[in-house]
Amino acid sequence: MTTRTTNILRQATQPEGMDFNGTWQVYSEENLEEFLKAVGAPQMIVKMRKEIKPMIVIKQNGKDFTYTMKTPAFTKVHSFTIGKETEMTTVDGRKLKCTFREEDGKLIAETDKFTSVREIQGDNMLEVSGRGHSFKTSCKVEEVCECFKSVCE
């Protein structure tokens, strides 16, 4: 069973249009460097993220989410609930207050520095982030057999 098949089966338990469950591989990022500089990321993080396309694992249970970004250099985990403010820590240790909401099947995160909008289009998850400078990420669902998933993680 592929990850996407699992996602389709889970849709019956999620609010309509709001199934972000899955393992997503980033394959395209536009304006990443400019965006990271605009939000104050250190040069070391900007350089590292330019060279690495992370894997994103999202586990959704109703309005509760766990979002994990994996790279060879780090793994960052955030947990949040739709409609509740949460504190998130960036890769370089900065703290951000963030509130998530759902609107028309899109997952929207708002901080004082930027707004991020994620949506699913077929087997793609698209994210557009910005305030002043915009940044776009495109991810494809990973086709990983469930029996081998733990080996790949």
C-alpha positions in Angstrom: 0.0 0.0 0.0 1.5 3.3 -1.0 1.4 6.4 1.2 -1.1 8.0 -1.2 -3.4 5.1 -0.9 -3.3 5.5 2.9 -4.1 9.2 2.4 -7.2 8.4 0.3 -8.4 5.9 2.9 -7.9 8.4 5.7 -10.0 11.1 4.0 -13.2 9.8 5.4 -12.0 10.7 8.9 -10.7 14.2 8.1 -12.7 17.4 7.5 -13.5 17.6 3.8 -10.5 18.8 1.8 -8.2 18.8 4.8 -6.1 15.6 4.5 -2.5 16.6 4.7 -1.4 13.2 6.1 1.6 11.8 4.3 5.3 11.8 3.6 6.1 14.6 1.1 9.3 15.1 -0.8 10.1 18.7 -1.8 11.0 18.9 -5.5 10.8 22.6 -6.2 11.4 25.8 -4.2 11.1 29.3 -5.8 12.6 32.4 -4.2 13.7 30.5 -1.1 16.9 32.4 -0.5 15.2 35.8 -0.7 12.4 34.7 1.6 14.8 33.2 4.2 16.9 36.4 4.2 13.7 38.6 4.6 12.5 36.7 7.7 16.0 37.0 9.3 17.4 33.5 8.8 21.2 33.3 9.4 23.4 33.0 6.3 24.4 29.4 7.3 20.7 28.3 7.3 20.1 30.1 3.9 23.1 28.3 2.4 22.2 24.9 3.8 18.5 25.1 2.7 19.5 26.2 -0.8 21.4 22.9 -1.2 18.9 20.5 0.5 15.3 19.6 -0.5 13.7 18.3 2.7 11.2 15.5 3.3 8.1 16.6 5.1 6.0 14.2 7.2 2.6 15.4 8.3 0.4 13.4 10.7 -3.1 14.8 11.0 -5.7 13.7 13.5 -8.7 16.0 13.0 -7.5 19.5 14.0 -4.3 18.2 15.6 -1.1 18.1 13.5 2.5 17.0 13.8 4.7 18.4 11.1 8.2 17.0 10.7 10.9 18.4 8.4 13.7 16.0 7.7 17.1 16.7 6.1 20.5 15.0 6.4 21.5 17.9 8.7 18.5 18.1 11.0 15.0 17.0 11.9 12.5 19.6 13.2 9.2 18.6 14.7 6.3 21.0 15.3 2.9 20.1 16.8 -0.1 22.4 16.6 -3.9 22.5 16.7 -6.1 24.4 14.2 -7.4 27.6 15.9 -4.8 27.7 18.7 -1.7 29.8 19.0 1.5 27.8 19.3 5.1 28.7 19.8 7.4 27.2 17.2 11.2 27.1 17.2 13.1 27.7 13.9 16.1 25.6 12.9 18.5 28.3 14.3 16.6 28.5 17.6 14.4 31.6 17.2 10.9 31.4 18.7 7.8 32.3 16.6 4.2 32.6 17.7 2.1 31.0 15.1 -1.7 30.4 14.6 -3.0 27.9 12.2 -6.4 27.9 10.5 -8.3 26.0 7.8 -10.0 27.8 5.0 -11.5 26.2 1.9 -9.4 23.1 2.4 -6.2 25.1 2.8 -3.9 25.1 5.9 -2.9 28.6 6.7 -0.2 29.6 9.2 0.2 33.2 10.4 3.1 34.7 12.3 4.2 38.3 12.7 6.8 37.8 10.0 4.9 35.8 7.3 1.8 33.9 6.2 2.0 30.4 4.8 -0.8 28.8 2.8 -0.6 25.0 2.0 -3.0 23.1 -0.2 -3.3 19.7 -1.8 -3.6 19.5 -5.6 -3.8 15.9 -6.7 -0.6 14.2 -5.5 1.1 17.6 -4.9 1.2 19.8 -1.8 1.9 23.4 -2.6 2.9 26.0 -0.1 3.2 29.8 -0.7 4.7 31.8 2.1 5.3 35.5 2.2 5.0 39.0 3.4 7.1 41.3 1.3 9.0 38.5 -0.3 7.1 35.4 -1.4 8.3 31.8 -1.5 6.7 28.8 -3.1 7.4 25.1 -2.3 6.1 22.1 -4.3 6.1 18.6 -2.8 5.1 15.2 -4.2 3.7 12.5 -2.1 6.3 9.8 -1.5 5.4 6.4 -3.0 6.9 4.3 -0.2 5.6 0.8 0.5 4.3 0.8 4.1 6.3 -2.4 4.9 9.6 -0.5 4.0 8.6 2.9 5.4 10.6 2.6 8.7 13.7 1.6 6.8 13.4 4.8 4.7 12.9 7.2 7.6 
